[in-house]
Amino acid sequence: MKFGGSSVVDANAISQVRSIVERQLHKQAGDDRPPVVVVSALGGVTDRLLNAASVAEQGDSDSAVASLHELVARHCSVASALTTGKRREDLLAHVRDEFATAIGLIRAVGVIREISPRSLDAVAAAGELASSRIVAAALTEAGVPTVWIDSRTIVITDAEHTGAAPDMAETCARTRTALDGAAASRRVVVMGGFIGATPDGITTTLGRGGSDYSAAIVGACLDVDEIQIWTDVDGMLTADPRVVKEPRLVSELSFAEASELAYFGAKVLHPATIQPAMAKDIPVRILNSRRPEIAGTLITSRPGAAVHGPLAAIACKRNATVVDITSTRMLMAYGFLRRLFEVFERFKTPVDVVTTSEVSVSVTVDDARRLDAVMENLRHFAEVSCEPSMAIICMVGENLPNDPTVFARAVTAIDCIPLRLVSQAAARRNITFVLRDADAPEAMTRLHDEFFFMKT
C-alpha cells in the first residue's frame, strides 16, 4: 500500500490512511502477511526541501534554513496531533533528527555555494524519513502492531544520485530478510518511498515520484497479491483533469497501456512502477485515499480493450523540446543513427519521440538540462536546431490496431492545429502528436470530446 503526499498531507489525512490500513488488515484477517505501507513525504515537502537547497546554493542559507525550520514545526505539529505520551516524545526527537541532517547540509551549501547530487539526495530524503516515522507511530498509537524500517537498509541502488537504479537481486534479498520477521509477528511494516542507499550506505533517491517505484520494487520482491497506489484521484482518468474538464475513470488497463500513459504524462502513476509489477504479473490498483469506497483502476496483464474500446486514455507531456538533426551524410549511410544516439546517451538525456526522413532526424526531449552540450556535440557531424515550448499528446489503447478509423478521426478532430511531428509505435498501441505547448489544452479537449463524449 503506497500513499502519496496528498494522502499524508496533514494529521487528518494520516488518520484516514490509518483507517484504510486497518480496513485492509481486517480484510486480510486470515492472511499470514499483513500489508506493507510505503509513504511519500508530506504533501509539498520534497519541493520545499529542493527549493531550500537551491536558495542556499545562491548564497541565502539563512532563508533556506528558516524554511527547513518551518518544515520541522509542521511535522512536529502533525506528529503531536497523532500521538501521545512517551511515543510522542520519541517521535518528535526522531523527526528533529531527520531534519537536523538536512539543515546541516544546507548550511554547508550556503558556504560553498554548490550542492552535489549526493548532498541533494541526503536533503531530499528527510521528507520520507520523517513522514514514514509519523505514519508508523500513528498506526501504533491506534493499536496496530507496526514496525518502521529505514528504506535505505533494504532498497540498494547504484550511485546515480537523484535518479538511482535499484539492484533488484540485493534489494529482494534484503527485503525478504527484513520483512519476513515482521510478517511472522503480524506487524505492519511502514517505510519511506523514493529513497534507497548504495551498497556502502550512501543515501540515494529514485527520482521524483519514486515512491510508486519503491512500492512496486518491494511488492515484486515479496511476490504480493496486489500493489495499491493510493492518491487523491479516483484512478487513472481518460485525460488530465487539469487540462480537460470532466474526464472519465478508466476501470481497467493493461500493463502496456498504463506504461505508455505514465511515461507520456499521466501524473497519477510513476513511469517505472509498472516494470517490477509486470515482471511478476502482480496487479496494480490505483485508489483514492479520500474516497476509498471507489473501486479505482485495476492494471493487469490482460488488455482492457473490452472495457474501454479502441482508446483507453489520452496523456500529455508538456514543455518538451524538439531537436532537429540534418545531414546529407545520413543518406544511405549506416552508423549515423548510432552515432547520433550515442551523444544523447553520453549526456544522459532520454529521447521520447523519434521521426526520420532521408536526411534528417527529429526527436523530442523533456529534460533540457544538458541540451546545450548535446547540440554542441551533434554539430560535429550534422546541422542542429531546437524548438522549445512543445507538447506531446499520446493516445493509448490496446485495441488501436483493430480500428483503422481512429487516426483519421484524431487528425480531423484537431483540424487547423499545426502538428510538428506524428508517430505511431511498432506495437501500434499509441498515436503520438507533437505540437506547440500553447495548443495542447485545445487539442486535448477536442480529442477527448471526439473519443470519450461521442460514444453511444
QUIMOKA-V22545 format. One record per run of one state. SS is the DSSP state (alpha for helix, beta for strand, coil for the rest). FROM is the first residue (numbers start at 1). TO is the last residue. Records with the same first field share a line. If there is no record, write none. Layout:
SS=FROM-TO + FROM-TO
//
This chain:
coil=1-1 + 4-4 + 9-10 + 28-35 + 40-44 + 58-60 + 83-84 + 113-116 + 142-145 + 149-150 + 154-155 + 158-165 + 167-167 + 185-187 + 193-194 + 198-202 + 206-209 + 223-225 + 232-236 + 238-248 + 250-251 + 264-272 + 281-282 + 289-296 + 301-304 + 309-312 + 327-327 + 331-335 + 347-353 + 357-359 + 366-370 + 379-382 + 397-399 + 403-404 + 414-418 + 425-429 + 453-456
beta=2-3 + 36-39 + 146-148 + 156-157 + 166-166 + 188-192 + 195-197 + 203-205 + 226-231 + 237-237 + 249-249 + 252-254 + 283-288 + 297-300 + 313-326 + 354-356 + 360-365 + 383-396 + 419-424 + 430-436
alpha=5-8 + 11-27 + 45-57 + 61-82 + 85-112 + 117-141 + 151-153 + 168-184 + 210-222 + 255-263 + 273-280 + 305-308 + 328-330 + 336-346 + 371-378 + 400-402 + 405-413 + 437-452
//
